[in-house]
C-alpha cells in the first residue's frame, strides 16, 4: 500500500518531465537549427524554381487515375498544403544534439536532391484546369510562384512522409502520449491528401513521393540517430531519450 502514492507522484511528474525534455531539445543548437533550416529551404527553392523555369524543356504529362477523378477540388486544403513548411521544421527543431541534427540535415537533403535529379532527367507536368485557381484569392501566392511542372515525384509528399517517420521516432523517445503521435500522423496524411485536393499533383506523383520518402527512411534510419545522447524523462526508469528506436 505504501507504493501507491509514490506511483501517483511519478505519473504526475511525467508531463512536466516531457516539457523539460522538449525545452532542452529546442534550446540545443537553436541558432544552427534556425539558420540551417532556413538555409536548406532557401537552397531547395532556388534549385526547384530553376528546374521549373527551364526553357525549351519538353515535360511529360502525368496521367490521371480514378483516384484523381474521385478527389474533388477542395480549396480549403491549401492551408494544410502550406503547413508543410511548419511540419518539416519540427524534426530539426527537436533533434537532441548537433551530430543528429547534421546527419538528419544530410538525410533530408539527399531526399530532396534525389527528387530534383528526377525533375532534371525526367521532367514531368500535370494538366490543371486553369479556372480552378482563378477565382480563389488564397491561391494567389501559389499560382504566382509555382506551376504545373516538377510533378513527379511530389517532394511535398516525400518531405511530409519522411518527416512523419522521424517525428514519430522523436515522440517515442520523449514518451509522448499516443494521441500526440496520432495527431502528427494525421497532419502528415492531411498534407499528402492536400496535394490532390488542390489539384497540385496527381496520384502517381503522390506514389512517387511516398516511395522516395520510404527509400530515404530505409537509408537513414540506422545512421541519423546512432550514438545519440539519452535525454530521459524523470518518470521513466529506463530514461528513454535520443531520437528513438
MONOR-V598203 format. One record per residue. N is the residue number from 0. RES is the residue in one small letter. D_CENTER is the distance of its C-alpha to the mean C-alpha in whole Angstrom. Layout:
# MONOR-V598203
{{N	RES	D_CENTER} {N	RES	D_CENTER}}
This chain:
# MONOR-V598203
{{0	x	47} {1	x	47} {2	x	43} {3	x	42} {4	x	41} {5	x	40} {6	x	37} {7	x	37} {8	x	36} {9	x	34} {10	x	31} {11	x	32} {12	x	31} {13	x	27} {14	x	25} {15	x	27} {16	x	26} {17	x	22} {18	x	22} {19	x	24} {20	x	22} {21	x	19} {22	x	21} {23	x	22} {24	x	18} {25	x	18} {26	x	21} {27	x	21} {28	x	20} {29	x	19} {30	x	21} {31	x	19} {32	x	16} {33	x	16} {34	x	18} {35	x	16} {36	x	12} {37	x	15} {38	x	16} {39	x	14} {40	x	12} {41	x	16} {42	x	17} {43	x	14} {44	x	16} {45	x	19} {46	x	19} {47	x	17} {48	x	20} {49	x	22} {50	x	22} {51	x	21} {52	x	25} {53	x	27} {54	x	30} {55	x	32} {56	x	29} {57	x	30} {58	x	26} {59	x	27} {60	x	26} {61	x	24} {62	x	26} {63	x	25} {64	x	25} {65	x	26} {66	x	23} {67	x	23} {68	x	26} {69	x	25} {70	x	22} {71	x	24} {72	x	23} {73	x	22} {74	x	21} {75	x	20} {76	x	16} {77	x	16} {78	x	15} {79	x	12} {80	x	11} {81	x	12} {82	x	10} {83	x	6} {84	x	8} {85	x	9} {86	x	6} {87	x	4} {88	x	8} {89	x	8} {90	x	8} {91	x	10} {92	x	12} {93	x	13} {94	x	14} {95	x	18} {96	x	20} {97	x	20} {98	x	20} {99	x	17} {100	x	15} {101	x	17} {102	x	16} {103	x	12} {104	x	12} {105	x	15} {106	x	12} {107	x	9} {108	x	12} {109	x	14} {110	x	11} {111	x	11} {112	x	15} {113	x	16} {114	x	14} {115	x	16} {116	x	19} {117	x	19} {118	x	19} {119	x	22} {120	x	24} {121	x	24} {122	x	23} {123	x	22} {124	x	22} {125	x	23} {126	x	26} {127	x	25} {128	x	28} {129	x	28} {130	x	30} {131	x	26} {132	x	25} {133	x	28} {134	x	29} {135	x	26} {136	x	26} {137	x	22} {138	x	21} {139	x	23} {140	x	21} {141	x	19} {142	x	22} {143	x	23} {144	x	20} {145	x	19} {146	x	21} {147	x	21} {148	x	21} {149	x	18} {150	x	17} {151	x	17} {152	x	15} {153	x	12} {154	x	10} {155	x	8} {156	x	8} {157	x	7} {158	x	4} {159	x	3} {160	x	6} {161	x	6} {162	x	3} {163	x	6} {164	x	8} {165	x	9} {166	x	8} {167	x	11} {168	x	13} {169	x	13} {170	x	14} {171	x	17} {172	x	18} {173	x	19} {174	x	21} {175	x	19} {176	x	20} {177	x	19} {178	x	19} {179	x	16} {180	x	14} {181	x	15} {182	x	14} {183	x	10} {184	x	10} {185	x	12} {186	x	10} {187	x	7} {188	x	10} {189	x	11} {190	x	9} {191	x	10} {192	x	13} {193	x	13} {194	x	13} {195	x	17} {196	x	18} {197	x	18} {198	x	20} {199	x	17} {200	x	17} {201	x	19} {202	x	18} {203	x	19} {204	x	16} {205	x	14} {206	x	16} {207	x	15} {208	x	11} {209	x	11} {210	x	14} {211	x	13} {212	x	9} {213	x	12} {214	x	14} {215	x	12} {216	x	12} {217	x	16} {218	x	16} {219	x	15} {220	x	15} {221	x	19} {222	x	18} {223	x	16} {224	x	17} {225	x	21} {226	x	23} {227	x	21} {228	x	24} {229	x	24} {230	x	23} {231	x	25} {232	x	26} {233	x	29} {234	x	30} {235	x	29} {236	x	31} {237	x	29} {238	x	27} {239	x	24} {240	x	21} {241	x	19} {242	x	16} {243	x	17} {244	x	19}}
